[in-house]
């Protein structure tokens, strides 16, 4: 773990290369007798959920469906400078729930710059190579809002950002605990709904208040962009239908409690329930006993891929162009988590790192976790941070179970999820998250602008997330997670 952590933090080699070295080292050091169990993490079922999610996002991008959604929101909401920035942030956050936050930021940044050119005039959009020495507050707030919204929005769904995937896969690997797609919505959506408006308010009212009043040109530009897109063709409509059907089936697949009520009322037969929702025993309509369930969310995600091909919407070359490095990073993280769990190293490390907080108040424990993760994420990618810290947070479940008043598994889930959420809230440095790097790399923003807003937001969000996570822990998560 130390070897992998140092390489992940320093970035000496690509993250995926380090991940591929983990099963080799686990076998070479004799943790496993042969390499097969060390490689098992790369075939974890959740890995294929994210492969399917990435491929589905590629199909949306091929037909510019994501861009159309963003432009429509901007043309509908941008009645004032602050509302225009809010519209850009909402569009970015919504897209980031389904498309990777990196891809979302890469798409939204040029759209935002195009809109700014209409608001400020081409000469008013300053870049770092310009002779102008003053950056417009409107420009700074818009670009920072785009980056921050991509990070915050990714928290909303299980496939929105890699840290969500890391916590789901490692809880499955270490505790055999499953977080379903709808389960995560109860975790992520409240975080997004409560924190995104706050980030917008601080950017536009406190740090960088827009100095202009008229944005009618920007709304016209957004509408013009939308007109240029034209109507969505038949293939694009099929992609939208497949995406919508997949999202609906993800929701329906987590309504097993409602389905049980239908069985009790006689509206759904037990064999059909077993077929759709799965059962360890009892026959299905296929005549077999023991079944995963056709609506299991990993299977639903995989249905979308052949559906896209059979609907004549994409070729394999369109689908295969995904971030395989992140997929391999997930696999290496799971392999490391498996080894931690099987050798007892997690408990030892957790006791060593967090043992001094045993018996501390819940708010202090959560605050320490959030602050540690945010600080680590500022120095390295949020994916690498989550991969390193989540196994430790899972391991301290037993230490803090009595403090939290929960069973050990529930305490581990609570702490690990808290850490994964915090990994998306590092705002101060370009290296912290890909969206930060993308808007900074556009050349229309200085690092001092990002640090001014980001450092203050890091401090504020540490406190706000701590309280918010505690409130969700008290009133929402008990009904969903344990």
DOZA-511592 format. One record per residue (C-alpha): residue number from 0; residue in one letter; chain; x, y, z. Coordinates in nm, 3 decimals. Example, Ala and Ser with C-alpha at 12.3 -4.5 7.8 and 13.67 -1.06 7.14 Angstrom:
(pt 0, A, A, (1.230, -0.450, 0.780))
(pt 1, S, A, (1.367, -0.106, 0.714))
END
This chain:
(pt 0, X, A, (0.000, 0.000, 0.000))
(pt 1, X, A, (0.285, 0.239, 0.082))
(pt 2, X, A, (0.445, 0.166, -0.255))
(pt 3, X, A, (0.116, 0.228, -0.441))
(pt 4, X, A, (0.029, 0.534, -0.233))
(pt 5, X, A, (0.364, 0.704, -0.298))
(pt 6, X, A, (0.334, 0.645, -0.673))
(pt 7, X, A, (-0.030, 0.755, -0.681))
(pt 8, X, A, (0.047, 1.074, -0.488))
(pt 9, X, A, (0.362, 1.168, -0.678))
(pt 10, X, A, (0.234, 1.063, -1.021))
(pt 11, X, A, (0.578, 0.927, -1.116))
(pt 12, X, A, (0.400, 0.678, -1.344))
(pt 13, X, A, (0.039, 0.678, -1.465))
(pt 14, X, A, (-0.216, 0.573, -1.200))
(pt 15, X, A, (-0.321, 0.269, -1.402))
(pt 16, X, A, (0.038, 0.142, -1.431))
(pt 17, X, A, (0.070, 0.150, -1.052))
(pt 18, X, A, (-0.264, -0.032, -1.023))
(pt 19, X, A, (-0.141, -0.310, -1.253))
(pt 20, X, A, (0.169, -0.357, -1.036))
(pt 21, X, A, (-0.041, -0.432, -0.727))
(pt 22, X, A, (-0.138, -0.794, -0.810))
(pt 23, X, A, (0.223, -0.863, -0.913))
(pt 24, X, A, (0.356, -0.738, -0.579))
(pt 25, X, A, (0.085, -0.914, -0.378))
(pt 26, X, A, (0.184, -1.241, -0.540))
(pt 27, X, A, (0.558, -1.171, -0.531))
(pt 28, X, A, (0.551, -1.092, -0.157))
(pt 29, X, A, (0.357, -1.411, -0.089))
(pt 30, X, A, (0.030, -1.249, 0.023))
(pt 31, X, A, (-0.135, -1.488, -0.224))
(pt 32, X, A, (-0.010, -1.830, -0.329))
(pt 33, X, A, (-0.084, -1.759, -0.695))
(pt 34, X, A, (-0.182, -1.459, -0.902))
(pt 35, X, A, (-0.547, -1.554, -0.974))
(pt 36, X, A, (-0.695, -1.417, -0.648))
(pt 37, X, A, (-0.474, -1.108, -0.683))
(pt 38, X, A, (-0.630, -1.040, -1.024))
(pt 39, X, A, (-0.988, -1.110, -0.915))
(pt 40, X, A, (-1.049, -0.743, -0.833))
(pt 41, X, A, (-1.016, -0.652, -1.201))
(pt 42, X, A, (-1.324, -0.865, -1.274))
(pt 43, X, A, (-1.539, -0.727, -0.993))
(pt 44, X, A, (-1.902, -0.687, -1.100))
(pt 45, X, A, (-1.902, -0.314, -1.031))
(pt 46, X, A, (-1.613, -0.266, -1.272))
(pt 47, X, A, (-1.852, -0.361, -1.550))
(pt 48, X, A, (-2.114, -0.116, -1.427))
(pt 49, X, A, (-1.869, 0.166, -1.480))
(pt 50, X, A, (-1.757, 0.032, -1.817))
(pt 51, X, A, (-2.124, 0.038, -1.920))
(pt 52, X, A, (-2.171, 0.387, -1.775))
(pt 53, X, A, (-1.870, 0.524, -1.962))
(pt 54, X, A, (-1.987, 0.368, -2.288))
(pt 55, X, A, (-2.339, 0.503, -2.245))
(pt 56, X, A, (-2.191, 0.849, -2.187))
(pt 57, X, A, (-1.993, 0.814, -2.512))
(pt 58, X, A, (-2.318, 0.754, -2.698))
(pt 59, X, A, (-2.475, 1.066, -2.545))
(pt 60, X, A, (-2.173, 1.271, -2.646))
(pt 61, X, A, (-2.167, 1.132, -3.002))
(pt 62, X, A, (-2.506, 1.291, -3.071))
(pt 63, X, A, (-2.439, 1.604, -2.860))
(pt 64, X, A, (-2.731, 1.521, -2.632))
(pt 65, X, A, (-2.537, 1.645, -2.330))
(pt 66, X, A, (-2.454, 1.973, -2.508))
(pt 67, X, A, (-2.819, 2.027, -2.606))
(pt 68, X, A, (-2.929, 1.982, -2.245))
(pt 69, X, A, (-2.670, 2.236, -2.125))
(pt 70, X, A, (-2.763, 2.495, -2.389))
(pt 71, X, A, (-3.134, 2.456, -2.320))
(pt 72, X, A, (-3.087, 2.518, -1.948))
(pt 73, X, A, (-2.870, 2.821, -2.014))
(pt 74, X, A, (-3.113, 2.974, -2.264))
(pt 75, X, A, (-3.404, 2.916, -2.027))
(pt 76, X, A, (-3.250, 3.040, -1.702))
(pt 77, X, A, (-2.990, 3.305, -1.786))
(pt 78, X, A, (-3.194, 3.618, -1.717))
(pt 79, X, A, (-2.921, 3.796, -1.515))
(pt 80, X, A, (-2.544, 3.753, -1.473))
(pt 81, X, A, (-2.580, 3.555, -1.153))
(pt 82, X, A, (-2.863, 3.343, -1.292))
(pt 83, X, A, (-2.660, 3.278, -1.606))
(pt 84, X, A, (-2.372, 3.147, -1.394))
(pt 85, X, A, (-2.621, 2.939, -1.194))
(pt 86, X, A, (-2.765, 2.798, -1.519))
(pt 87, X, A, (-2.417, 2.697, -1.635))
(pt 88, X, A, (-2.347, 2.536, -1.297))
(pt 89, X, A, (-2.679, 2.347, -1.290))
(pt 90, X, A, (-2.626, 2.220, -1.644))
(pt 91, X, A, (-2.272, 2.113, -1.559))
(pt 92, X, A, (-2.379, 1.941, -1.235))
(pt 93, X, A, (-2.667, 1.753, -1.402))
(pt 94, X, A, (-2.443, 1.628, -1.681))
(pt 95, X, A, (-2.168, 1.535, -1.436))
(pt 96, X, A, (-2.408, 1.293, -1.266))
(pt 97, X, A, (-2.411, 1.078, -1.581))
(pt 98, X, A, (-2.101, 1.174, -1.779))
(pt 99, X, A, (-1.759, 1.179, -1.613))
(pt 100, X, A, (-1.684, 1.511, -1.448))
(pt 101, X, A, (-1.370, 1.537, -1.659))
(pt 102, X, A, (-1.562, 1.502, -1.986))
(pt 103, X, A, (-1.834, 1.736, -1.858))
(pt 104, X, A, (-1.585, 2.008, -1.768))
(pt 105, X, A, (-1.406, 1.964, -2.102))
(pt 106, X, A, (-1.735, 2.013, -2.287))
(pt 107, X, A, (-1.876, 2.295, -2.073))
(pt 108, X, A, (-1.562, 2.511, -2.058))
(pt 109, X, A, (-1.567, 2.614, -2.427))
(pt 110, X, A, (-1.945, 2.663, -2.408))
(pt 111, X, A, (-1.896, 2.891, -2.107))
(pt 112, X, A, (-1.622, 3.085, -2.288))
(pt 113, X, A, (-1.847, 3.127, -2.591))
(pt 114, X, A, (-2.125, 3.262, -2.373))
(pt 115, X, A, (-1.881, 3.495, -2.194))
(pt 116, X, A, (-1.771, 3.634, -2.528))
(pt 117, X, A, (-2.130, 3.745, -2.586))
(pt 118, X, A, (-2.160, 3.897, -2.238))
(pt 119, X, A, (-1.823, 4.071, -2.222))
(pt 120, X, A, (-1.739, 4.102, -2.591))
(pt 121, X, A, (-1.447, 3.914, -2.744))
(pt 122, X, A, (-1.202, 4.170, -2.608))
(pt 123, X, A, (-1.343, 4.139, -2.260))
(pt 124, X, A, (-1.259, 3.770, -2.219))
(pt 125, X, A, (-0.904, 3.797, -2.088))
(pt 126, X, A, (-0.649, 3.518, -2.104))
(pt 127, X, A, (-0.310, 3.483, -1.939))
(pt 128, X, A, (-0.126, 3.574, -2.261))
(pt 129, X, A, (-0.323, 3.894, -2.305))
(pt 130, X, A, (-0.172, 4.231, -2.236))
(pt 131, X, A, (-0.476, 4.315, -2.027))
(pt 132, X, A, (-0.405, 4.292, -1.656))
(pt 133, X, A, (-0.762, 4.269, -1.523))
(pt 134, X, A, (-0.972, 3.954, -1.529))
(pt 135, X, A, (-1.346, 4.014, -1.517))
(pt 136, X, A, (-1.527, 3.884, -1.209))
(pt 137, X, A, (-1.791, 3.746, -1.446))
(pt 138, X, A, (-1.526, 3.548, -1.629))
(pt 139, X, A, (-1.364, 3.415, -1.311))
(pt 140, X, A, (-1.692, 3.319, -1.142))
(pt 141, X, A, (-1.822, 3.147, -1.455))
(pt 142, X, A, (-1.512, 2.933, -1.508))
(pt 143, X, A, (-1.468, 2.845, -1.141))
(pt 144, X, A, (-1.841, 2.769, -1.121))
(pt 145, X, A, (-1.805, 2.531, -1.415))
(pt 146, X, A, (-1.519, 2.341, -1.251))
(pt 147, X, A, (-1.675, 2.328, -0.905))
(pt 148, X, A, (-2.017, 2.225, -1.039))
(pt 149, X, A, (-1.859, 1.935, -1.230))
(pt 150, X, A, (-1.701, 1.810, -0.907))
(pt 151, X, A, (-2.007, 1.862, -0.687))
(pt 152, X, A, (-2.249, 1.719, -0.945))
(pt 153, X, A, (-2.049, 1.399, -0.970))
(pt 154, X, A, (-2.145, 1.317, -0.611))
(pt 155, X, A, (-2.510, 1.278, -0.718))
(pt 156, X, A, (-2.505, 0.930, -0.871))
(pt 157, X, A, (-2.307, 0.613, -0.825))
(pt 158, X, A, (-2.147, 0.651, -1.169))
(pt 159, X, A, (-2.089, 1.026, -1.142))
(pt 160, X, A, (-1.729, 1.031, -1.022))
(pt 161, X, A, (-1.457, 0.771, -0.949))
(pt 162, X, A, (-1.457, 0.814, -0.566))
(pt 163, X, A, (-1.820, 0.693, -0.561))
(pt 164, X, A, (-1.710, 0.386, -0.753))
(pt 165, X, A, (-1.416, 0.330, -0.522))
(pt 166, X, A, (-1.628, 0.324, -0.207))
(pt 167, X, A, (-1.891, 0.099, -0.368))
(pt 168, X, A, (-1.638, -0.151, -0.500))
(pt 169, X, A, (-1.431, -0.162, -0.182))
(pt 170, X, A, (-1.732, -0.202, 0.046))
(pt 171, X, A, (-1.835, -0.491, -0.176))
(pt 172, X, A, (-1.486, -0.641, -0.172))
(pt 173, X, A, (-1.411, -0.597, 0.200))
(pt 174, X, A, (-1.752, -0.632, 0.365))
(pt 175, X, A, (-1.966, -0.794, 0.094))
(pt 176, X, A, (-2.189, -0.489, 0.130))
(pt 177, X, A, (-2.379, -0.355, -0.172))
(pt 178, X, A, (-2.478, 0.008, -0.229))
(pt 179, X, A, (-2.746, 0.011, -0.499))
(pt 180, X, A, (-2.800, 0.280, -0.759))
(pt 181, X, A, (-3.105, 0.425, -0.584))
(pt 182, X, A, (-2.934, 0.390, -0.246))
(pt 183, X, A, (-2.664, 0.626, -0.367))
(pt 184, X, A, (-2.921, 0.880, -0.487))
(pt 185, X, A, (-3.030, 0.921, -0.124))
(pt 186, X, A, (-2.664, 0.981, -0.039))
(pt 187, X, A, (-2.560, 1.207, -0.325))
(pt 188, X, A, (-2.862, 1.411, -0.433))
(pt 189, X, A, (-2.911, 1.587, -0.096))
(pt 190, X, A, (-2.540, 1.676, -0.095))
(pt 191, X, A, (-2.561, 1.825, -0.445))
(pt 192, X, A, (-2.890, 2.009, -0.384))
(pt 193, X, A, (-2.762, 2.174, -0.066))
(pt 194, X, A, (-2.399, 2.249, -0.158))
(pt 195, X, A, (-2.424, 2.359, -0.523))
(pt 196, X, A, (-2.638, 2.670, -0.449))
(pt 197, X, A, (-2.405, 2.756, -0.163))
(pt 198, X, A, (-2.096, 2.739, -0.386))
(pt 199, X, A, (-2.278, 2.954, -0.645))
(pt 200, X, A, (-2.379, 3.211, -0.381))
(pt 201, X, A, (-2.026, 3.242, -0.243))
(pt 202, X, A, (-1.873, 3.273, -0.590))
(pt 203, X, A, (-2.117, 3.535, -0.721))
(pt 204, X, A, (-2.204, 3.734, -0.407))
(pt 205, X, A, (-1.887, 3.712, -0.196))
(pt 206, X, A, (-1.572, 3.629, -0.394))
(pt 207, X, A, (-1.636, 3.751, -0.751))
(pt 208, X, A, (-1.962, 3.950, -0.784))
(pt 209, X, A, (-2.034, 4.011, -1.157))
(pt 210, X, A, (-1.977, 4.373, -1.253))
(pt 211, X, A, (-2.224, 4.380, -1.544))
(pt 212, X, A, (-2.602, 4.381, -1.569))
(pt 213, X, A, (-2.699, 4.284, -1.924))
(pt 214, X, A, (-2.662, 3.921, -2.038))
(pt 215, X, A, (-2.923, 3.922, -2.312))
(pt 216, X, A, (-2.651, 3.861, -2.569))
(pt 217, X, A, (-2.542, 3.546, -2.388))
(pt 218, X, A, (-2.896, 3.406, -2.385))
(pt 219, X, A, (-2.924, 3.478, -2.755))
(pt 220, X, A, (-2.592, 3.305, -2.814))
(pt 221, X, A, (-2.706, 2.996, -2.621))
(pt 222, X, A, (-3.027, 2.987, -2.825))
(pt 223, X, A, (-2.827, 3.031, -3.144))
(pt 224, X, A, (-2.599, 2.742, -3.048))
(pt 225, X, A, (-2.909, 2.535, -2.979))
(pt 226, X, A, (-3.061, 2.623, -3.318))
(pt 227, X, A, (-2.734, 2.529, -3.487))
(pt 228, X, A, (-2.758, 2.186, -3.328))
(pt 229, X, A, (-3.085, 2.131, -3.517))
(pt 230, X, A, (-3.340, 1.869, -3.428))
(pt 231, X, A, (-3.221, 1.540, -3.282))
(pt 232, X, A, (-3.207, 1.275, -3.554))
(pt 233, X, A, (-3.359, 0.925, -3.533))
(pt 234, X, A, (-3.038, 0.767, -3.403))
(pt 235, X, A, (-2.998, 1.038, -3.141))
(pt 236, X, A, (-3.356, 0.986, -3.027))
(pt 237, X, A, (-3.287, 0.614, -2.992))
(pt 238, X, A, (-2.983, 0.688, -2.775))
(pt 239, X, A, (-3.193, 0.921, -2.558))
(pt 240, X, A, (-3.460, 0.651, -2.528))
(pt 241, X, A, (-3.206, 0.383, -2.431))
(pt 242, X, A, (-3.047, 0.617, -2.176))
(pt 243, X, A, (-3.389, 0.701, -2.031))
(pt 244, X, A, (-3.490, 0.336, -2.017))
(pt 245, X, A, (-3.164, 0.245, -1.844))
(pt 246, X, A, (-3.211, 0.518, -1.584))
(pt 247, X, A, (-3.570, 0.407, -1.520))
(pt 248, X, A, (-3.468, 0.042, -1.484))
(pt 249, X, A, (-3.194, 0.144, -1.240))
(pt 250, X, A, (-3.465, 0.305, -1.029))
(pt 251, X, A, (-3.712, 0.019, -1.063))
(pt 252, X, A, (-3.444, -0.235, -0.977))
(pt 253, X, A, (-3.411, -0.086, -0.628))
(pt 254, X, A, (-3.786, -0.093, -0.559))
(pt 255, X, A, (-3.777, -0.451, -0.432))
(pt 256, X, A, (-3.966, -0.355, -0.116))
(pt 257, X, A, (-4.255, -0.227, -0.328))
(pt 258, X, A, (-4.235, -0.542, -0.540))
(pt 259, X, A, (-4.263, -0.754, -0.223))
(pt 260, X, A, (-4.587, -0.572, -0.142))
(pt 261, X, A, (-4.714, -0.655, -0.492))
(pt 262, X, A, (-4.633, -1.021, -0.429))
(pt 263, X, A, (-4.823, -1.012, -0.101))
(pt 264, X, A, (-5.125, -0.855, -0.273))
(pt 265, X, A, (-5.117, -1.113, -0.552))
(pt 266, X, A, (-5.040, -0.861, -0.828))
(pt 267, X, A, (-4.695, -1.012, -0.890))
(pt 268, X, A, (-4.620, -1.383, -0.872))
(pt 269, X, A, (-4.330, -1.508, -0.660))
(pt 270, X, A, (-4.149, -1.669, -0.959))
(pt 271, X, A, (-4.161, -1.338, -1.147))
(pt 272, X, A, (-4.035, -1.153, -0.838))
(pt 273, X, A, (-3.747, -1.401, -0.810))
(pt 274, X, A, (-3.669, -1.353, -1.180))
(pt 275, X, A, (-3.673, -0.974, -1.171))
(pt 276, X, A, (-3.531, -0.898, -0.826))
(pt 277, X, A, (-3.336, -1.215, -0.746))
(pt 278, X, A, (-3.358, -1.471, -0.472))
(pt 279, X, A, (-3.121, -1.717, -0.310))
(pt 280, X, A, (-3.395, -1.978, -0.313))
(pt 281, X, A, (-3.729, -2.033, -0.479))
(pt 282, X, A, (-3.797, -2.094, -0.848))
(pt 283, X, A, (-3.790, -1.836, -1.125))
(pt 284, X, A, (-4.001, -1.839, -1.440))
(pt 285, X, A, (-3.704, -2.016, -1.599))
(pt 286, X, A, (-3.740, -2.302, -1.353))
(pt 287, X, A, (-3.411, -2.248, -1.167))
(pt 288, X, A, (-3.359, -2.174, -0.800))
(pt 289, X, A, (-3.116, -1.903, -0.694))
(pt 290, X, A, (-3.101, -1.604, -0.928))
(pt 291, X, A, (-2.927, -1.263, -0.939))
(pt 292, X, A, (-3.233, -1.084, -1.073))
(pt 293, X, A, (-3.272, -0.934, -1.419))
(pt 294, X, A, (-3.311, -0.584, -1.269))
(pt 295, X, A, (-2.982, -0.596, -1.076))
(pt 296, X, A, (-2.827, -0.259, -1.156))
(pt 297, X, A, (-2.501, -0.396, -1.296))
(pt 298, X, A, (-2.697, -0.615, -1.539))
(pt 299, X, A, (-2.922, -0.323, -1.634))
(pt 300, X, A, (-2.614, -0.115, -1.718))
(pt 301, X, A, (-2.479, -0.394, -1.937))
(pt 302, X, A, (-2.812, -0.424, -2.122))
(pt 303, X, A, (-2.758, -0.074, -2.259))
(pt 304, X, A, (-2.445, -0.166, -2.456))
(pt 305, X, A, (-2.594, -0.428, -2.693))
(pt 306, X, A, (-2.909, -0.214, -2.709))
(pt 307, X, A, (-2.705, 0.079, -2.845))
(pt 308, X, A, (-2.542, -0.143, -3.108))
(pt 309, X, A, (-2.860, -0.326, -3.209))
(pt 310, X, A, (-3.042, 0.008, -3.239))
(pt 311, X, A, (-2.781, 0.110, -3.501))
(pt 312, X, A, (-2.668, 0.412, -3.299))
(pt 313, X, A, (-2.299, 0.340, -3.233))
(pt 314, X, A, (-2.011, 0.132, -3.363))
(pt 315, X, A, (-1.771, -0.057, -3.139))
(pt 316, X, A, (-1.505, 0.206, -3.206))
(pt 317, X, A, (-1.739, 0.465, -3.050))
(pt 318, X, A, (-1.792, 0.255, -2.738))
(pt 319, X, A, (-1.439, 0.138, -2.678))
(pt 320, X, A, (-1.296, 0.491, -2.650))
(pt 321, X, A, (-1.339, 0.520, -2.274))
(pt 322, X, A, (-1.102, 0.589, -1.985))
(pt 323, X, A, (-0.959, 0.239, -1.945))
(pt 324, X, A, (-0.692, 0.376, -1.712))
(pt 325, X, A, (-0.957, 0.463, -1.453))
(pt 326, X, A, (-1.112, 0.118, -1.493))
(pt 327, X, A, (-0.773, -0.042, -1.425))
(pt 328, X, A, (-0.726, 0.188, -1.126))
(pt 329, X, A, (-1.055, 0.059, -0.982))
(pt 330, X, A, (-0.933, -0.298, -1.028))
(pt 331, X, A, (-0.600, -0.233, -0.858))
(pt 332, X, A, (-0.777, -0.061, -0.569))
(pt 333, X, A, (-1.008, -0.359, -0.523))
(pt 334, X, A, (-0.714, -0.600, -0.534))
(pt 335, X, A, (-0.542, -0.398, -0.261))
(pt 336, X, A, (-0.864, -0.379, -0.056))
(pt 337, X, A, (-0.910, -0.757, -0.080))
(pt 338, X, A, (-0.558, -0.812, 0.046))
(pt 339, X, A, (-0.610, -0.569, 0.333))
(pt 340, X, A, (-0.926, -0.748, 0.440))
(pt 341, X, A, (-0.782, -1.098, 0.416))
(pt 342, X, A, (-0.462, -1.024, 0.609))
(pt 343, X, A, (-0.609, -0.805, 0.884))
(pt 344, X, A, (-0.388, -0.513, 0.778))
(pt 345, X, A, (-0.687, -0.278, 0.761))
(pt 346, X, A, (-0.768, -0.303, 1.131))
(pt 347, X, A, (-0.404, -0.252, 1.230))
(pt 348, X, A, (-0.362, 0.052, 1.006))
(pt 349, X, A, (-0.695, 0.203, 1.110))
(pt 350, X, A, (-0.610, 0.167, 1.477))
(pt 351, X, A, (-0.270, 0.324, 1.418))
(pt 352, X, A, (-0.403, 0.624, 1.223))
(pt 353, X, A, (-0.734, 0.696, 1.397))
(pt 354, X, A, (-0.704, 0.522, 1.732))
(pt 355, X, A, (-0.652, 0.852, 1.915))
(pt 356, X, A, (-1.005, 0.962, 1.818))
(pt 357, X, A, (-1.172, 0.664, 1.983))
(pt 358, X, A, (-1.458, 0.787, 2.200))
(pt 359, X, A, (-1.452, 1.136, 2.047))
(pt 360, X, A, (-1.783, 1.307, 1.955))
(pt 361, X, A, (-1.933, 1.208, 1.620))
(pt 362, X, A, (-1.894, 1.557, 1.473))
(pt 363, X, A, (-1.523, 1.557, 1.557))
(pt 364, X, A, (-1.473, 1.216, 1.396))
(pt 365, X, A, (-1.657, 1.315, 1.077))
(pt 366, X, A, (-1.481, 1.652, 1.067))
(pt 367, X, A, (-1.141, 1.485, 1.095))
(pt 368, X, A, (-1.226, 1.245, 0.811))
(pt 369, X, A, (-1.358, 1.524, 0.585))
(pt 370, X, A, (-1.063, 1.756, 0.653))
(pt 371, X, A, (-0.807, 1.480, 0.599))
(pt 372, X, A, (-0.961, 1.372, 0.268))
(pt 373, X, A, (-0.996, 1.729, 0.135))
(pt 374, X, A, (-0.634, 1.806, 0.220))
(pt 375, X, A, (-0.511, 1.484, 0.059))
(pt 376, X, A, (-0.722, 1.548, -0.251))
(pt 377, X, A, (-0.562, 1.890, -0.296))
(pt 378, X, A, (-0.226, 1.716, -0.336))
(pt 379, X, A, (-0.330, 1.428, -0.561))
(pt 380, X, A, (-0.624, 1.312, -0.770))
(pt 381, X, A, (-0.951, 1.248, -0.588))
(pt 382, X, A, (-0.955, 0.896, -0.733))
(pt 383, X, A, (-0.613, 0.813, -0.589))
(pt 384, X, A, (-0.706, 0.970, -0.255))
(pt 385, X, A, (-1.025, 0.764, -0.231))
(pt 386, X, A, (-0.842, 0.447, -0.331))
(pt 387, X, A, (-0.588, 0.500, -0.053))
(pt 388, X, A, (-0.815, 0.626, 0.227))
(pt 389, X, A, (-1.140, 0.429, 0.182))
(pt 390, X, A, (-0.995, 0.091, 0.298))
(pt 391, X, A, (-0.864, 0.266, 0.610))
(pt 392, X, A, (-1.206, 0.423, 0.678))
(pt 393, X, A, (-1.372, 0.085, 0.633))
(pt 394, X, A, (-1.124, -0.063, 0.877))
(pt 395, X, A, (-1.201, 0.188, 1.153))
(pt 396, X, A, (-1.568, 0.090, 1.156))
(pt 397, X, A, (-1.503, -0.144, 1.446))
(pt 398, X, A, (-1.313, 0.123, 1.639))
(pt 399, X, A, (-1.589, 0.383, 1.615))
(pt 400, X, A, (-1.895, 0.157, 1.618))
(pt 401, X, A, (-1.971, 0.232, 1.981))
(pt 402, X, A, (-1.905, 0.605, 1.934))
(pt 403, X, A, (-2.147, 0.615, 1.642))
(pt 404, X, A, (-2.398, 0.384, 1.808))
(pt 405, X, A, (-2.392, 0.150, 1.508))
(pt 406, X, A, (-2.297, -0.204, 1.420))
(pt 407, X, A, (-1.941, -0.239, 1.290))
(pt 408, X, A, (-2.049, -0.278, 0.926))
(pt 409, X, A, (-2.282, 0.023, 0.945))
(pt 410, X, A, (-2.009, 0.236, 1.103))
(pt 411, X, A, (-1.766, 0.132, 0.829))
(pt 412, X, A, (-2.020, 0.223, 0.558))
(pt 413, X, A, (-2.088, 0.561, 0.718))
(pt 414, X, A, (-1.722, 0.660, 0.747))
(pt 415, X, A, (-1.625, 0.532, 0.402))
(pt 416, X, A, (-1.914, 0.712, 0.232))
(pt 417, X, A, (-1.826, 1.032, 0.420))
(pt 418, X, A, (-1.470, 1.010, 0.291))
(pt 419, X, A, (-1.582, 0.945, -0.067))
(pt 420, X, A, (-1.810, 1.251, -0.061))
(pt 421, X, A, (-1.532, 1.473, 0.076))
(pt 422, X, A, (-1.302, 1.365, -0.209))
(pt 423, X, A, (-1.512, 1.574, -0.451))
(pt 424, X, A, (-1.478, 1.898, -0.253))
(pt 425, X, A, (-1.118, 2.007, -0.311))
(pt 426, X, A, (-1.136, 2.346, -0.481))
(pt 427, X, A, (-0.807, 2.530, -0.423))
(pt 428, X, A, (-0.549, 2.388, -0.666))
(pt 429, X, A, (-0.553, 2.289, -1.035))
(pt 430, X, A, (-0.404, 1.948, -0.952))
(pt 431, X, A, (-0.682, 1.862, -0.707))
(pt 432, X, A, (-0.940, 1.743, -0.962))
(pt 433, X, A, (-0.954, 1.717, -1.344))
(pt 434, X, A, (-1.227, 1.988, -1.371))
(pt 435, X, A, (-1.000, 2.232, -1.183))
(pt 436, X, A, (-0.715, 2.144, -1.419))
(pt 437, X, A, (-0.933, 2.186, -1.730))
(pt 438, X, A, (-1.059, 2.537, -1.652))
(pt 439, X, A, (-0.713, 2.643, -1.537))
(pt 440, X, A, (-0.561, 2.494, -1.853))
(pt 441, X, A, (-0.794, 2.703, -2.067))
(pt 442, X, A, (-0.565, 2.998, -1.995))
(pt 443, X, A, (-0.855, 3.226, -1.895))
(pt 444, X, A, (-0.796, 3.197, -1.523))
(pt 445, X, A, (-0.506, 3.248, -1.286))
(pt 446, X, A, (-0.412, 3.011, -1.006))
(pt 447, X, A, (-0.446, 3.295, -0.754))
(pt 448, X, A, (-0.815, 3.327, -0.847))
(pt 449, X, A, (-0.872, 2.957, -0.784))
(pt 450, X, A, (-0.677, 2.964, -0.458))
(pt 451, X, A, (-0.861, 3.273, -0.329))
(pt 452, X, A, (-1.201, 3.113, -0.366))
(pt 453, X, A, (-1.088, 2.753, -0.326))
(pt 454, X, A, (-0.909, 2.784, 0.007))
(pt 455, X, A, (-1.204, 2.964, 0.163))
(pt 456, X, A, (-1.444, 2.707, 0.017))
(pt 457, X, A, (-1.229, 2.421, 0.149))
(pt 458, X, A, (-1.254, 2.559, 0.502))
(pt 459, X, A, (-1.626, 2.634, 0.474))
(pt 460, X, A, (-1.707, 2.302, 0.310))
(pt 461, X, A, (-1.521, 2.109, 0.579))
(pt 462, X, A, (-1.760, 2.253, 0.837))
(pt 463, X, A, (-2.069, 2.239, 0.615))
(pt 464, X, A, (-2.008, 1.881, 0.498))
(pt 465, X, A, (-1.941, 1.772, 0.854))
(pt 466, X, A, (-2.277, 1.906, 0.973))
(pt 467, X, A, (-2.460, 1.794, 0.660))
(pt 468, X, A, (-2.322, 1.440, 0.676))
(pt 469, X, A, (-2.411, 1.425, 1.045))
(pt 470, X, A, (-2.770, 1.534, 0.970))
(pt 471, X, A, (-2.800, 1.277, 0.690))
(pt 472, X, A, (-2.651, 1.018, 0.924))
(pt 473, X, A, (-2.917, 1.096, 1.183))
(pt 474, X, A, (-3.227, 1.129, 0.964))
(pt 475, X, A, (-3.178, 0.983, 0.616))
(pt 476, X, A, (-2.906, 0.719, 0.588))
(pt 477, X, A, (-3.041, 0.486, 0.860))
(pt 478, X, A, (-3.345, 0.421, 0.637))
(pt 479, X, A, (-3.128, 0.357, 0.333))
(pt 480, X, A, (-2.784, 0.224, 0.424))
(pt 481, X, A, (-2.836, 0.008, 0.732))
END
